[in-house]
């Protein structure tokens, strides 16, 4: 976000009640999961000064949309959605590694450090089919079916500009062009290129690291895949949608 000037950025410091304005940064409201716990605070923050956020980042789609709809009373307001996706197994592995290492987190308890992937799954600590549940607004009590995969895919195709973590460069260029975030100046262009390069390098490094990366088809991979069978289907469909959307950016 530091690559683009001339706008105002709204940043959440701790929760939706603590928003501050930073000059010369793109303006956005980071809703995150705090939208679920701080629905009223989110509305108040938007109503008090962030009536038109440029971007809302969130991992809680429907809660965030509800906050925005309640806070911004404009029937003509239209929003566009983009999403960055990585393979569901990679996502689960990343969360697993974080859970057993995040000693700095207040929610961390020592027993996690010795848990295996099987333990974490058995105790319900690692969520299943997060993407499908998020897109269809289905909580953990809902038993997913192929209908949820179909619904999630339909939502992705009709509502989202798709980005893929393994193709971050093309994904970012599409998002930048679709939303008009220009980096025409030399400094902004260099900043944007460096940002994409850094993210690509970090993703490649994490994927190649034996501590964090899993070999596809390994026992560990299959274990995590077994709790994300619906997400894998949705993700594979998203890859096809990503290919389909390429036509919109051909010059």
For each residue, the residues with C-beta under 8 A, 3 or more apart:
1: 4 9 25 26 28
2: 25 191
3: 183 188 191 192 195
4: 1 7 25 26 181 182 183 188
5: 24 25 188
6: 24
7: 4 24 25 26 27 54
8: 21 22 23 24 25 26 27
9: 1 21 22 25 26 27 28
10: 19 20 21 22 27 28 29 49 50 53
11: 19 20 22 30
12: 15 16 18 19 29 30 31 32 34
13: 18 19 20
14: 17 18
15: 12 18 34 37 38 41
16: 12 19 31 34 35 38 41 42 45
17: 14 38 41 44 45
18: 12 13 14 15
19: 10 11 12 13 16 29 45 49 50
20: 10 11 13
21: 8 9 10 49
22: 8 9 10 11 25
23: 8
24: 5 6 7 8
25: 1 2 4 5 7 8 9 22
26: 1 4 7 8 9 54 55 181
27: 7 8 9 10 50 52 53 54 55
28: 1 9 10 53 54 55 56 57
29: 10 12 19 45 46 50 53 55 56 57
30: 11 12 56 57 58
31: 12 16 34 35 42 56 57 58 60 63 64 67
32: 12 35 57 58 59 60
33: 36 37 58 59 60 63
34: 12 15 16 31 37 38 41 42
35: 16 31 32 38 39 42 58 60 63 64 66 67
36: 33 39 60 63
37: 15 33 34
38: 15 16 17 34 35 41 42
39: 35 36 42 43 63 66 67
40: 43 44
41: 15 16 17 34 38 44 45
42: 16 31 34 35 38 39 45 46 67 71
43: 39 40 46 47 67 70 71
44: 17 40 41 47 48
45: 16 17 19 29 41 42 48 49 50 71
46: 29 42 43 50 51 53 67 68 71 72
47: 43 44 51 71
48: 44 45
49: 10 19 21 45
50: 10 19 27 29 45 46 53
51: 46 47 71 72
52: 27 72
53: 10 27 28 29 46 50 56 68
54: 7 26 27 28
55: 26 27 28 29
56: 28 29 30 31 53 64 68
57: 28 29 30 31 32
58: 30 31 32 33 35 61 63 64
59: 32 33 134
60: 31 32 33 35 36 63 64 134
61: 58 64 65 134 135 137
62: 65 66 137
63: 31 33 35 36 39 58 60 66 67
64: 31 35 56 58 60 61 67 68
65: 61 62 68 69 79
66: 35 39 62 63 69 70
67: 31 35 39 42 43 46 63 64 70 71
68: 46 53 56 64 65 71 72 79
69: 65 66 72
70: 43 66 67
71: 42 43 45 46 47 51 67 68
72: 46 51 52 68 69 77
73:
74: 77
75:
76:
77: 72 74
78:
79: 65 68
80: 161 178 179
81: 159 160 161
82: 160 161 162 163 175 178 179
83: 156 160 161 162 163
84: 163 164 165 171
85: 131 162 163 164 165 235 238
86: 90 91 164 165 166
87: 90 91 166 232 235
88: 91 92 129 130 131 224 225 228 231 232 235
89: 92 93 214 216 221 224 225 228 232
90: 86 87 93 94 165 207 214
91: 86 87 88 94 95 130
92: 88 89 95 96 126 224 227 228
93: 89 90 96 97 212 213 214 220 224
94: 90 91 97 98 206 212
95: 91 92 98 99 126 127
96: 92 93 99 100 117 120 126 224
97: 93 94 100 101 211 212
98: 94 95 101 102
99: 95 96 102 108 112 115 120 125 126
100: 96 97 112 113 114 115 120
101: 97 98 113
102: 98 99 105 108
103: 108 113
104: 108
105: 102 108
106:
107:
108: 99 102 103 104 105 112
109: 112
110: 113 114
111: 114 115
112: 99 100 108 109 115 120 125
113: 100 101 103 110
114: 100 110 111
115: 99 100 111 112 119 120 123 125
116: 119 120
117: 96 120 121 126 220 223 224
118: 121 122 223
119: 115 116 122 123
120: 96 99 100 112 115 116 117 123 125 126
121: 117 118 124 125 126 223 224 227
122: 118 119
123: 115 119 120
124: 121
125: 99 112 115 120 121
126: 92 95 96 99 117 120 121 227
127: 95 130 133 140
128: 140 227 228 231
129: 88 132 133 144 227 228 229 230 231
130: 88 91 127 133 134 228 231
131: 85 88 134 135 152 231 234 235
132: 129 135 136 138 144 148 149 152 230 231 234
133: 127 129 130 136 137 138 139 140 142 144 148
134: 59 60 61 130 131 137
135: 61 131 132 151 152 155 156 234
136: 132 133 148 151 152 155
137: 61 62 133 134
138: 132 133 142 144 148
139: 133 142
140: 127 128 133
141:
142: 133 138 139 148
143:
144: 129 132 133 138 148 149 230
145: 148 149
146: 149 150
147: 150 151
148: 132 133 136 138 142 144 145 151 152 230
149: 132 144 145 146 152 153 230 233 234 237
150: 146 147 153 154
151: 135 136 147 148 154 155
152: 131 132 135 136 148 149 155 156 230 234
153: 149 150 156 157 234 237 238 241
154: 150 151 157 158
155: 135 136 151 152 158 159 160
156: 83 135 152 153 159 160 162 234 237 238 241
157: 153 154 160 241 244
158: 154 155
159: 81 155 156
160: 81 82 83 155 156 157
161: 80 81 82 83 174 175 178 245
162: 82 83 85 156 171 238 241 242 245
163: 82 83 84 85 167 168 171 172 174 175 242
164: 84 85 86 167 168 171 238 239 242
165: 84 85 86 90 168 171 203
166: 86 87 203
167: 163 164 170 171 242
168: 163 164 165 171 172 196 199 200 203
169: 172 173 196 200
170: 167 173 174
171: 84 162 163 164 165 167 168 174 175 242
172: 163 168 169 175 176 192 195 196 199
173: 169 170 176 177 249
174: 161 163 170 171 177 178 245 248 249
175: 82 161 163 171 172 178 179 181
176: 172 173 179 181 182 183 192
177: 173 174 180 249
178: 80 82 161 174 175 248 249
179: 80 82 175 176
180: 177
181: 4 26 175 176
182: 4 176 188
183: 3 4 176 188 189 191 192
184: 188 189
185: 188 189
186: 189 190
187: 190 191
188: 3 4 5 182 183 184 185 191 192
189: 183 184 185 186 192 193
190: 186 187 193 194
191: 2 3 183 187 188 194 195
192: 3 172 176 183 188 189 195 196
193: 189 190 196 197
194: 190 191 197 198
195: 3 172 191 192 198 199
196: 168 169 172 192 193 199 200
197: 193 194 200 201
198: 194 195 201 202
199: 168 172 195 196 202 203
200: 168 169 196 197 203 204
201: 197 198 204 205
202: 198 199 205 206
203: 165 166 168 199 200 206 207
204: 200 201 207 208
205: 201 202 208 209
206: 94 202 203 209 212 213
207: 90 203 204 212 213
208: 204 205 213
209: 205 206 212 213
210: 213
211: 97
212: 93 94 97 206 207 209
213: 93 206 207 208 209 210
214: 89 90 93 218 220 221 224
215: 218 221
216: 89 221
217: 221 222
218: 214 215 221 222
219: 222 223
220: 93 117 214 223 224
221: 89 214 215 216 217 218 224 225
222: 217 218 219 225 226
223: 117 118 121 219 220 226 227
224: 88 89 92 93 96 117 121 214 220 221 227 228
225: 88 89 221 222 228 229 232
226: 222 223 229
227: 92 121 126 128 129 223 224
228: 88 89 92 128 129 130 224 225 231 232
229: 129 225 226 232 233
230: 129 132 144 148 149 152 233 234
231: 88 128 129 130 131 132 228 234 235
232: 87 88 89 225 228 229 235 236
233: 149 229 230 236 237
234: 131 132 135 149 152 153 156 230 231 237 238
235: 85 87 88 131 231 232 238 239
236: 232 233 239 240
237: 149 153 156 233 234 240 241
238: 85 153 156 162 164 234 235 241 242
239: 164 235 236 242 243
240: 236 237 243 244
241: 153 156 157 162 237 238 244 245
242: 162 163 164 167 171 238 239 245 246
243: 239 240 246
244: 157 240 241 247
245: 161 162 174 241 242 248 249
246: 242 243 249 250
247: 244 250
248: 174 178 245
249: 173 174 177 178 245 246
250: 246 247
251:
